[in-house]
Structures are given as C-alpha cells and as structure tokens.
C-alpha cells in the first residue's frame, strides 16, 4: 500500500511540475519512432528468432528418432546425414532456394528473386520482419523437409547419393512447390491454405521418402520368403522416445512461430490457440495410435505410440490456427489411426520404411491438408487439389532423381557393406566402440 501511494504521488508531481514542451521539442519527438513501435518490432523479431531456434533443434529430434529406430551399426551414418541436411541445405537455400520460394511478383508457377537475402533492415513496426530472421526461420523449415527422408532410407543408401538428394530438394524441389502456396503462387491464388506446412513441408518430405524407399528396395532380411515382414527392432527405444519429445518441443516453434507476429492482442491470442491445438492433437494422436495398435497386436506398442504423437503434430500443422480445441483433438486422433494403418499397409506392399517417415509425414500430411477443408473455413475441393498436387509433384520428381542415382550406381550400398553396417563401410567409424 505504501509503494502504491508513492507511485501516485510521483505521477501527480510530474503532472504539476513538468515544464511545458517547446514546439521544437514536440516536432523532434514526432519525427522519431514511438517507443511502442520499436518494442513491437523488437518483440516480433525476437520471438520469431526463438521459434527458429526451436525448429532448428528438431534436427536433433529427427537424428535421435532415426538412429534409435535403426541398428546401432548405422548410427553414425544417420547422424551424419542429419548434419549435412543442415549444412548443405542452409547454404543452398540461401543461394537458390529462398529466391525461388519467395520470388515476389511472378507468373504463379516459377520465379526467382535472386541470390541470397537482403541485409538491410525494415522500418520499425508491428509485424515488420528483419529479412535475416525471416530467412533463418524459412531455412530451418527447408532443412526439416529434407531430413524426413533420412529415416526412410536408413541402413542401405550411399552417403554421396544422399547428399545429392538433399542438395536438390532444398535448392529446387521444396522451394518450387513452396512458392505455389507461401510465395503467392497459383495454389495460393485459388485459396489453398496450409498454415505451417502439413503439405508444403511434411508431405513433400514424406512422399520424397516413399519414392526413395520404393527405388532402394527393402533392407536385407526385412521380408521373408513368404513376404511376411521380419522384426528388425531399433537399437535404442529410449533414444527414439527422446527424439519424439524433442520434436514435440520444437513443434512449438514450428506452428506458433508461423503466426509471424506476436506483439498485439489478436496475434498473441491466435498464437495461444495454435499452441494448445498443437498439444491436444499430439496427445490425441499418441493415444489413438496406442489404442488401435493394442487392439491389432494384442499388446501396447511404444513405437506406434511415438509415431502417433508425430502423426498428430503433422496433421494439425496445416490448420492449427483455424480449428477449435475439440476439432484439433479429432484431427490428431484420426492422424493417429492413419499412421498405424499406413505402417501396416507399407509392410503388406513390401515397402521398407524403417522409421515410418511416409506414414507420419506423407499420409498424415495429406490428412492435415484435407482436414483444413473439413474443419476450417476453406474450400474442400481446393484443399484436396493442393493436398494431391504438391505430394504427387514431390513423389514424381524424387522418383526420377532416385532412378537416375540408381542407374549411375550412386544409390544403394553393396550387400556386404549393408551387412557390415554403414558406419564402418561408409565412414570408417562406429558410434559405440565399447
């Protein structure tokens, strides 16, 4: 109570004793940005920077999930591929990809704004983004799209062939389809909506992974003479579970960060809805996948539950700002069912995807795009169109690439190298030496 009284007294003294401002002082103050404008600019850009850092951490999550779900003899190879997705991807996205994805005024199908990103700052103001942080945020999205494939090709793809794939996806394939929506292209003009990338990011990576898995063929011993899948358990489920929780954490940069503005009531309210829907969908996906796999396999399956969590996250990514909490839970639960059924379907088709990259990111990414039309206020026909065109484009372009890599001998390691493990045959080192 005493401090409150003093505060009021200080305010009152300031009102009675402050000298009148001269006209010159008033003009100088009006010429300068107001403190609130500077603060809004700083807050929006700093929050987006933090969100970009959280998305960057998802690379660690992918690395842990993929290595945990695979044999220990391939751990170095998986970690190396995830590292190169960032190193190669960020550089090529700066040189080429960013200019393709955000070309400015273009014909809606292909454009190029030039190399690199502007180093000049924008005017202070709410929602005005520094070009550097905008690039950083978009670059880590590109790295995410690329690294999805790593799990689908684990244990049998040559390292040099993977680097070629990663370079082309981040420099050309992902940016081009991204420009159709986020760059203001033809799909965006039709009204297609994908808030944070169920289709633009995850379905592109998932369908690229499907193309790779088909061309590569299954791991040695994955399917018996009768065609039935043989168990090939990963070497560390604790690592895989840790990776999933890191990814879940990173998704709070992925989805809420895509709001891109945070310094006023409307934007922060939207951000909180996005974060809550993201949480509810992940939880519903994990629970639905657990229940269905328990019914199908008689015991609760941790790997299915973990993939169910990721499925719910992918499904809600396109529409997390456009649906209610209940609708978010429904979207996540359906994604959890889809991922289990898709994993089973791939095994029946003898397509070997060691971590479930296509079921999680491809199948559930498409569901997220369509669910946006079912539950959000968007045209269902346009959502179906965009949710088919972009994945088909990614699948076909990557199918051609992987067939070329196979033809020139840059795709799959020899059976002897695969048996020995890619850590030794490709890199001459082991993740576990004792």
DANORMO-V910115 format. One record per backbone hydrogen bond with DSSP energy under -0.5 kcal/mol. NH is the residue of the N-H (numbers start at 1). CO is the residue of the C=O. Records with the same first field share a line. If there is no record, write none. Layout:
# DANORMO-V910115
NH = CO  CO
This chain:
# DANORMO-V910115
5 = 1
6 = 2
7 = 3
8 = 4
9 = 5
10 = 6
11 = 7
12 = 8
13 = 9
14 = 10
15 = 11
16 = 12
17 = 13
18 = 14
26 = 22
27 = 23
28 = 24
29 = 25
30 = 26
31 = 27
32 = 28  29
37 = 34
38 = 34
39 = 35
40 = 36
41 = 37
42 = 38
43 = 39
44 = 40
45 = 41
46 = 42
47 = 43
48 = 44
49 = 45
50 = 46
51 = 47
52 = 48
53 = 49
54 = 50
55 = 51
56 = 52
57 = 53
58 = 54  55
59 = 56
60 = 57
61 = 57
62 = 58
63 = 59
64 = 60
65 = 61
66 = 62
67 = 63
68 = 64
69 = 65
70 = 67
74 = 71
75 = 72
78 = 74
79 = 75
80 = 76
81 = 77
82 = 78
83 = 79
84 = 80
85 = 81
86 = 82
87 = 83
88 = 84
89 = 84  85
90 = 86
91 = 87
92 = 88
93 = 89
94 = 90
95 = 91
96 = 92
97 = 92
98 = 93
100 = 96
101 = 97
102 = 98
103 = 100
106 = 104
107 = 110
113 = 99
116 = 94
128 = 125
129 = 127
131 = 120
133 = 130
134 = 130
135 = 131
136 = 132
137 = 133
138 = 134
139 = 135
140 = 136
141 = 137
142 = 138
143 = 139
144 = 140
145 = 141
146 = 142
147 = 143
148 = 144
149 = 146
150 = 147
151 = 147  148
152 = 148
153 = 149
154 = 151
156 = 153
157 = 153
158 = 411
162 = 158
163 = 159
164 = 160
165 = 161
166 = 162
167 = 163
168 = 164
169 = 165
170 = 166
171 = 167
172 = 168
173 = 168
174 = 169
175 = 169
176 = 172
177 = 173
178 = 174
179 = 175
180 = 176
181 = 177  178
182 = 178
183 = 178
184 = 181
185 = 179
186 = 108
187 = 180
188 = 180
189 = 185
190 = 186
191 = 187  188
192 = 187
195 = 318
196 = 317
201 = 197
202 = 197
203 = 198
204 = 199
205 = 201
206 = 202
207 = 203
208 = 204
209 = 205
210 = 206
211 = 207
212 = 208
213 = 209
214 = 210
215 = 211
216 = 212
217 = 213
222 = 219
224 = 228
227 = 224
230 = 222
235 = 67  70
236 = 68
240 = 236
241 = 237
242 = 238
243 = 239
244 = 240
245 = 241
246 = 242
247 = 243
248 = 244
249 = 245
250 = 246
251 = 247
252 = 249
253 = 250
254 = 250
255 = 251
257 = 253
258 = 254  255
259 = 256
260 = 257
268 = 264
269 = 265
270 = 266
271 = 267
272 = 268
273 = 269
274 = 270
275 = 271
276 = 272
277 = 273
278 = 274
279 = 275
280 = 276
281 = 277
282 = 278
283 = 279
284 = 280
285 = 281
286 = 282
287 = 283
288 = 284
289 = 285
290 = 286
291 = 287
292 = 288
293 = 289
294 = 290
295 = 291
296 = 292
297 = 293
298 = 294
302 = 300
305 = 301
306 = 302
307 = 303
308 = 304
309 = 305
310 = 306
311 = 307
312 = 308
313 = 309
314 = 310
315 = 311
316 = 312
317 = 313  314
318 = 314
319 = 316
320 = 316
322 = 319
323 = 319
328 = 324
329 = 325
330 = 326
331 = 327
332 = 328
333 = 329
334 = 330
335 = 331
336 = 332
337 = 333
338 = 334
339 = 335
340 = 336
341 = 337
342 = 338
343 = 339
344 = 340
345 = 341
346 = 342
347 = 343
348 = 344
349 = 345
350 = 347
351 = 346
352 = 350
353 = 351
356 = 353
360 = 356
361 = 357
362 = 357  358
363 = 358
364 = 359
366 = 362
367 = 363
368 = 364
369 = 365
370 = 366
371 = 367
372 = 368
373 = 369  370
374 = 370
375 = 371
376 = 371  372
378 = 376
383 = 379
384 = 380
385 = 381
386 = 382
387 = 383
388 = 384  385
389 = 385
390 = 386
392 = 388
393 = 389
394 = 390
395 = 391
396 = 392
397 = 393
398 = 394
399 = 395
400 = 396
401 = 397
402 = 398
403 = 399
404 = 400
405 = 401
406 = 402
407 = 403
408 = 404
409 = 406
410 = 405
411 = 405
413 = 156
418 = 414
419 = 415
420 = 416
421 = 417
423 = 73
425 = 421
426 = 422
427 = 422  423
428 = 424
429 = 423
433 = 431
